[in-house]
Amino acid sequence: MPGPGYVPPPSIGHEIGVMFAGFGSMFVGSLLFWIWWNIALKREDAAEKKRVEGLRARGLLDKLSDETKDKVVDPEPEPAAAAPKEVTETTTTTTA
């Protein structure tokens, strides 16, 4: 005996509502995670700055600020390139 054929859902509005509720819950969840992540990053950054200041106060870290660190020139210059070696030409003779 064949099935009843195509049976439409009882309410298309309900199906669409469930779909948009899923989209909305994912959006709200993503937004809440983004807010939590930014708060966590700010706390971590503050803790890192406090740790670095503590190290500098104890003299365990140089006094250079983060902005000038990139501007400091390396005190050890690169070794000079070796002078090119002279090429001596050698000749070979073949006898037949």
C-alpha positions as CSV (number, residue, x, y, z in Angstrom):
1,M,0.0,0.0,0.0
2,P,1.5,3.3,-1.0
3,G,2.1,6.1,1.6
4,P,-0.2,9.1,1.9
5,G,2.1,11.1,-0.4
6,Y,3.2,14.6,0.4
7,V,1.9,15.9,3.7
8,P,2.7,19.6,4.3
9,P,3.9,20.6,7.8
10,P,1.1,21.8,10.0
11,S,2.6,25.3,10.2
12,I,5.2,26.9,8.0
13,G,5.3,29.8,10.4
14,H,6.4,27.5,13.2
15,E,9.2,26.0,11.2
16,I,10.5,29.4,10.2
17,G,10.2,30.6,13.8
18,V,12.3,27.6,15.0
19,M,14.9,28.4,12.3
20,F,15.2,32.1,13.2
21,A,15.3,31.2,16.9
22,G,18.3,29.0,16.2
23,F,20.0,31.8,14.3
24,G,19.2,34.2,17.1
25,S,20.5,32.0,19.8
26,M,23.8,31.4,17.9
27,F,24.1,35.2,17.4
28,V,23.5,35.9,21.1
29,G,25.9,33.1,22.1
30,S,28.6,34.5,19.8
31,L,28.1,38.0,21.2
32,L,28.3,36.8,24.8
33,F,31.5,34.9,24.0
34,W,33.0,37.9,22.3
35,I,32.3,40.1,25.4
36,W,33.7,37.5,27.7
37,W,36.8,37.1,25.6
38,N,37.5,40.9,25.5
39,I,37.1,41.1,29.3
40,A,39.5,38.1,29.7
41,L,42.1,39.7,27.4
42,K,42.0,43.0,29.3
43,R,42.5,41.2,32.6
44,E,45.4,39.2,31.2
45,D,46.9,42.4,29.7
46,A,46.7,44.2,33.1
47,A,48.2,41.2,34.9
48,E,51.1,41.1,32.3
49,K,51.8,44.9,32.7
50,K,51.8,44.5,36.5
51,R,54.2,41.5,36.2
52,V,56.5,43.5,33.9
53,E,56.5,46.5,36.2
54,G,57.4,44.2,39.1
55,L,60.3,42.8,37.2
56,R,61.5,46.3,36.3
57,A,61.2,47.4,39.9
58,R,63.4,44.5,41.0
59,G,65.9,45.3,38.3
60,L,65.4,42.0,36.5
61,L,64.2,43.6,33.3
62,D,65.9,46.4,31.4
63,K,64.4,49.8,31.6
64,L,63.6,50.1,27.9
65,S,60.0,50.7,27.2
66,D,58.1,48.7,24.7
67,E,57.9,51.6,22.2
68,T,61.7,52.1,22.0
69,K,62.6,48.5,22.0
70,D,62.3,48.3,18.2
71,K,64.4,51.4,17.7
72,V,67.5,50.1,19.6
73,V,70.3,49.2,17.2
74,D,72.0,45.9,17.7
75,P,75.3,46.6,19.5
76,E,77.1,43.8,17.7
77,P,77.5,44.5,14.0
78,E,77.4,41.7,11.6
79,P,80.8,40.2,10.7
80,A,82.3,41.7,7.6
81,A,82.0,39.6,4.5
82,A,85.1,37.7,3.7
83,A,87.2,39.1,0.9
84,P,86.7,37.1,-2.3
85,K,89.5,34.6,-2.8
86,E,91.6,34.9,-5.9
87,V,91.0,32.4,-8.5
88,T,94.0,30.8,-10.0
89,E,93.7,29.4,-13.4
90,T,95.2,26.0,-14.0
91,T,95.7,24.6,-17.4
92,T,95.8,20.9,-18.2
93,T,97.2,19.4,-21.3
94,T,96.0,16.3,-22.8
95,T,98.1,14.2,-25.1
96,A,96.7,11.9,-27.6
